[in-house]
Amino acid sequence: MTYPDFGISLYGTLNTRYDVDVSDAEETLETFEASDEHAALLDIPTGSPVVRIRRDASDTKGRIVEHAVDLFAASRIRFTLKATGYVRLSAAG
């Protein structure tokens, strides 16, 4: 069995091994209070703030090549964002 090279990114692996060019990704960040299950998994008190990131990435043919849902304890995360080109802003009301 051949194992992936963990020194390269997921998108780099998709490109070099499978000739898939990821062209864009849409991510949604939202906060909520940890349920009992989430709190146990993250080792935080129930009701603590958590951040959920949902991501779908597409290739140049419009196919979804990555779908991810990540959950973080809000007290243990920092975001650094960089945008180029067109940026769509949205806010929940």
RANORZI-V629312 format. One record per backbone hydrogen bond with DSSP energy under -1.0 kcal/mol. NH is the residue of the N-H (numbers start at 1). CO is the residue of the C=O. If there is no record, write none. Layout:
BEGIN
nh	co
NH	CO
NH	CO
END
This chain:
BEGIN
nh	co
8	5
13	9
14	10
15	11
16	12
17	13
19	15
20	14
23	58
24	58
26	56
28	54
30	52
32	50
34	48
39	35
40	36
41	37
42	38
44	39
47	34
48	45
50	32
51	72
52	30
53	70
54	28
55	68
56	26
57	66
58	24
59	63
60	21
62	59
65	57
66	57
68	55
70	53
72	51
74	49
76	73
END
